[in-house]
Amino acid sequence: MNSTENILQSASLTSARNNQRQIAFWLLLICAMIFAMVVLGGVTRLTHSGLSMTSWKPLTGWLPPLTDTAWMAEFERYKTFPEYLKVNQGMDLAGFKAIFWFEFSHRVLGRSVGIVYLLPFLYFLFRGKVEQGLGPKLWTMFVLGGLQGALGWWMVASGLVDHPDVSQYRLTAHLGLAVVIYAYGLWIAMGLLVPASTHHRERVDKLYRFALVLAGAVFVVMLSGGLVAGLDAGFAYNTFPTMNGQWIPDGILSMTPWYVNLGENTITVQFDHRWLATLTGAGVVLYWFRTMSVDLSPGVQGMQHLMLLAVLGQITLGVVTLLYVIPVPLAAAHQAGAMVLLSTVLAAAYALKAES
């Protein structure tokens, strides 16, 4: 009897473990798609394509214009909005198509993420593969994804009224929520693939908390990057480490009240982004040196090395992008680098959580 119970228990554990792996790999696929969404969204912003689609059709907007008549109707509609009237007046149909495809691809990818999330999620639920504690987390991701779609249109709508540009605050909120969903899904997936340890050394616990602080710092830097993108602040000063020879540039607090400068003054926004990034990079280097004094397993230590490489690469890429005056390929790579850096920081933190 005991032998039979052991066999059944072992089979149950194996089945549960297989379910966890399936859900984890599905979540990693979702994260990869969100990663692509963030990068494509950055390209859409850099090419000023985001306002080319002037209506939101979340359920029926899967197809682009399919005939010349449909394209002309879409183009004529675009001509009635501020971006064409104040920025792109005289643009021909070919030029319109060029910006339209970026925004259309971004929206279709977003809808695809929703489908790829919803259908497997329902399958896992109906097959009883979702453990009790995991269900609320997956529902939370689903709700956040729906909010993200609505937030994206709220952002676009801000550029369709008077000013032919989206609000930098709404753009940053849209970026921030995407990053939150990505990080949340990645963390859940890592937890399903590698169970956390219940026995930690004190020094490992301290490193783990330090790594979580760094993850928060990277997130803040990414939000500040959203403000830079929203204001095109990267074009204001294209020298480093000083800003046109000044460590603290003139006009950094020229707006009143003073706090308005943090989100609306291009000088202040770029200054904040470059120094938040520098301080975060210094924090990662300090953290890495501390990990070297702790006896960690090779795999866990390897994750710490990877995080160091990611931050050094990202800072270098940011500086080069700035010096070359924000070319689209470099700027897109810089945004991708931010996602890679956040991923490595989270992976390094979770590796410490799993270390016994």
N, C-alpha and C positions, 0 to 999 in steps of 0.2 A: 504493500500500500504506500509506504513511504517513497519507494522507488517510483511508483506511478505519479505521486504528487510532485516529486522533484522534476520528473520529465515534463509534466503539464506546466509547472511553474517556469521551467526553463524555456519552454515553447512560448509561453505568454510574454516573458521578458524579451525574447527574440523578436516576437511580433511587434511589441511596443517600440523596440529599438528601430526596427525597420520603418515603422510609421513616423518616428521622429526624424529619421534620415530623409524620408520622402518629403516631409514638410519643410525640413531645413533646406534641401536643394531647390524646392519650389520658391522659398523665400529669397534664396540667393539669386535666382533668376529674376524675381521682382526687383531686387536691389540693383542688378545689372541694368535692367530697363530704366529704373529711376536715374541711375548714373548717366545713361545715355540721354535721358530727358533733360537733366541739368545742363549737360554740355551743349545739346542742341538748343536749349533755351538761351544759353549764353551766346551762341552763334546768331540766333534770331535777334537778340538785342544788339549785338555788334553790327549786324547788317541792317539794322533799323527796319526789320521785316514784321515786327509784332503787330503793327496796326493795319496790315494789308487785308486782314479779314475783319470785316466790320460788324459781323453778327455772330451770335453763339448758338449753335445747334448741337447740343450734346448728344442727342440720340440719332439725328438724321444727317450729321455733318461728316459722314465717312467718305463721301465722294467729292472730288474737285469738280469744277466746271468741265463738262465733257464735249461741248460744242463751241464753235466760234461765237454763237449768239449768247451762250451762257457766260463765256469769258467776257464778252463786251458788257453784259449786264452787270457782272461783278465789278468790272473796271469802272463803269459809270457810277456805280454806287460808291466806290472808293473815292471818286472825284468830288463827292459832296462833303467829305470830311476834312478836318483841319490839316492833316498831314499832307494831303495832296495840295490843298489850297495855299498852304504857307511854306511847304518844304519841297514837294516834288512836282510842282506845277510844270506841265510840259512833258512829263514822263509818258512814254509810249506803252503800248500793250506788252511788248516784250520785257520792258523794265518792270512793269507791274507783276508779270508772271514770275520774274526772278525773285522778288521778295515774297510773293504769295506762297511759293512752294516751301520756303523755310517755315513759315508760320503754320501752313497746312500740315507739314510733316510733324511738327511739334505737337499739334493737337491730336493727330491720328495716333501718334505714339502714346500720348497720354491716355486716349481711349483704349488702346491696346493693353496698356498696363492694367486698366480696370477689368477688362475681360479676362486676361491671364491671371488676375488675382481672384476674381469672383467665381469662375467656373471650377477650378481646382479646390477652392475653399469649400464650396458647396459639396463637392465630391467627398472631401475629407470628413466633413461634418456628417453626411448621411451614411458614410461607411464606418462611422464611429472611430475614426483614426485620431481625432483631436482630444487630447487629454483635458481633464476638467480645468486645470489651471491655465492651459494654453488658449482656450476658447476666447476669453475676454481680451487677451492681447491681440489675437487675430481680428476680432471685431473692431478693436480700436484702430488698427491699421486700415481697415476697410472704411470706417467713418472718416478718418483723416484724409484718405485718398479722395473721397467725395468732396470734402471741404476744399481740398487742393484744386480741384477742377473749378469750383465756384470762385475761389480766390483768384485763379488765373483770369477768368473773365472780368472780375471786379478790377483787376489790374489793367487789362486792356481797355475797359470802359473809361478809365481815367484819362486816356489819350484821345478819346473820340468826341470831346466836348468843345473846348476852346483851345487848350494848349496841345500842340501836336506831339506829345511825348507822354509816356506813362509816368505815373507818380513813382518817384524813387522809393517812397515808403511802401507802397503796395508791391513794387517789384521785389524789394527786400523781404517782405512778408511771404511772398510767393516762393522765393528761393529758400527762405528759412524753413518753411513748412515741408518743402521737398526734402531738405537735408534731414529734418527731424524724422520723417517717415523712413528715409533710407537708413539712418543710424539705428532706429528702433527695430526695423526688420533684420538688419545685420546682427544686432545684439541677440535677438531671439534665435536666429539661425545658429549662431555660434554656441548658444546655450544648449541647443538640441543636439549639435554634433559633438560637443565636448562638455560633459557635465562639470559643473563647478565643484571645486574641492571644499570640504567642510573643515579642513585643518590647514591653517596658514601660520607661517612665521610672522612675527611682528614687523620685521623689516619689509617683508613682501606685502603686508597689508598697507604699510605706509607708501610703498611704491605704487600700489594699486590706486590709492586715493589720489596720489600725485598725477597718475596717468589720467584719471577721470577729470581732474582740474584742467589738464592740458587739452582733453577732448572738448571741454567747454570753451577753452580759449580759442581753439581752432574754429569752433562754431561762431564765436563772436567776430573773429577775423573774416570769416566768410560773409557774415551779415554786413560788415563794413565794406566788403568788396561789392555787395549788392548795391549799396549807396553810391559807390564809385561808378558802377556801371549805369545806375539810374541817372546820374548827373553828368555822365561822360567826363568825370573828373580825372580820368587817367590821361587825358590830353592836356591838362593844365600845366603840369611841370614834368618834363621828361629828362630829368637829371637825377643822379643818385650818387652818394647818400644825401646830399643837400638838395634843396629845391631852388634851382637857379642860383646856386651859391649861398643860399641862406638856410641855416639849420631850422630856424623858426621864421617862416616867410611872412612878409607884410600882408595884412588883410586877413589874418587867420581868425580874428574875432571882430570882423568889421560889421556884422549884422547884430541887431538888437531885437529882442533880448539875446543874451550871449548864447543860450542853449540852442537857438535856431541854427547857429553855425554848424552844429554837429551833424545836421541832416540836410542842410540846404546851401552851405558855403562850399564850393568845389575845392577851395584851398584847404579848408579844415578837413573835409572828408578824405582827400588824398593823404594829408598829413597823418590823420588818425590811422588809416589803413596801413600805411607803410611802417609806422612805429608799433602798432599792435602786432603786425606780422613779425617784426624784428624781435620784439619782446617774447612773443610766443616761441619763435625759433630758439632764442636763448634759453627759454624754459625747457624745451625739448633736449637741448644739449646738456643742460645741468642734470636733467632727469636721467639721461643716458649714462652720464658719468656715475651717478648713484647706482644704477643697475650693475655697473661693472664691479662694484664692491660687494655684491650679494651673490651667493652661490645659487644660480638658477640652472635649470635643465637646459641642454643645448637648444631645444626647440623654442623655449620661452625666451632665452637670451637672443636667439635669432630674430624673433619678432621685435625686440628692442632695437637691434641693429637696423632692421628694415625701416622702422619709424624714423631713425636718425637720417638715413639716406633719403627718405621721402621729404623730410622738412628741408634738408639742404638743397635738394633738387627743386622744390617748390619755391624757395626764396630766390634761387638763381634764375628760375624761369620768370618769376615776377619782375625781377630787376631788368632782365633782357627785354621782356615785353614792354616795360616802361621806356627803356632807352630807345627802342625801335618804334616808339609812338603807336603802340597798341595795334599791331597787325592782327587781322582776324585769326589766322592759324595759331599764332603764339598766344593770343588772349584766350582762345578756346582751350589750348593745351594747359594754360595756367588755371583755368576753371576746373579742368579734369584733374590737374595736380592737387587742387584743394580737396577734391573728393577722395583721391588716393591717400592723401595725408590723413584725412579724418578716418578713413578705413584702417590705416595702419596703427593709428593711435588707439582706436577702439579694439583692434585685434591684440595689440600689445597689452592693453588693460585687461582684456578677458583672459589672455594667456596667464597673467599673474593671478587672476581669480581661480583659474583651474590648477595652478601650481600648488602642490601640497608640501 
